[in-house]
């Protein structure tokens, strides 16, 4: 069985970007909400600082989507390569 690379890539991008959007969005209105998760993202993304500002939130969402797209593509591509090599 092969993975649909495009669908998996988009799913991962939307999932990771959505996670940053929801946790960061709630964190803007509820101080301290999800702060360990936001600090983790801030340690991974150099332009994101998790300070609760809208511009910072938008940058985090953008970087989350890009990271999810890249990771999803690599995972689906590698899975399909290994599935072809080892047989379905």
N, C-alpha and C positions, 0 to 999 in steps of 0.2 A: 504494500500500500504506500503510495506516494502522498506527501503533503502538498497542498496547493500553496506554493511559496508566496504568491501575492496576498492571498487571504490571511495566511498566518502572519505575514509581515505587518499588514494593516491592523490585525487584531492585537498584536503585541504593542504596536505603536499607540493605538487608541487606549489600550489598557493601562500602560505605564503613564502616558500623558494624562489620562483621566484620574489616575491615582494621585498624581501630583496636584491636579486641578482641585479635586475634592478635598484632600487633606490640607492643602495650602489655602483654599478658599475658606474652609471652616476655621482654619487657624488665624485668618485675618480678623475674624469676628469673635472668636473665642480664644483669648490669649492662652498659650501653652498647649492647645490641642494638637496632638500629633507631633510635638516638637522633636522627639527623638527621630521620627521618620524624616521630618524636614531637615534635621541636622545631618542625617545620613545622605540625603540628596545633595545637600550643600557641600558635603565632603567629596562627592563624586563629580559634581558639575561646577567647574571653576567660575562661571558667571552668576551662579545662583547663591544667594546668601541667607535665605529663609528669614528675612527680617519682617515679613508681614505686609510689605508694600505691594500695590497692584502691579507695578512694573516688574518687580522681582518675581511675583507670582506668574506673570505672563512669560518671563524668561524661563522659569522652571518648567512650565507646561511645555513650551517649545522644545527645550532640551530633553524632557521626558519622552516626548513623541519621537524625536530624532533617535534617541537611545533605544527606545522600544522597536522602532523600525529596523535599525541596524542589527540589534540582537535577534529579532525575529527572523530577519532574512538569513543571517548566518546559521541560526539553529535549523531552519527549514531546509536550507541548502545542504548542510552537513547531514541531516537526517536522510534526505533523498539520496545523497551519494552513498551513504552506508547501507541504505535499504537496497540499492541496486547492486552493491558489491556483495553483500551477504545473502541476497535473494529475498524475495517477498514471502 
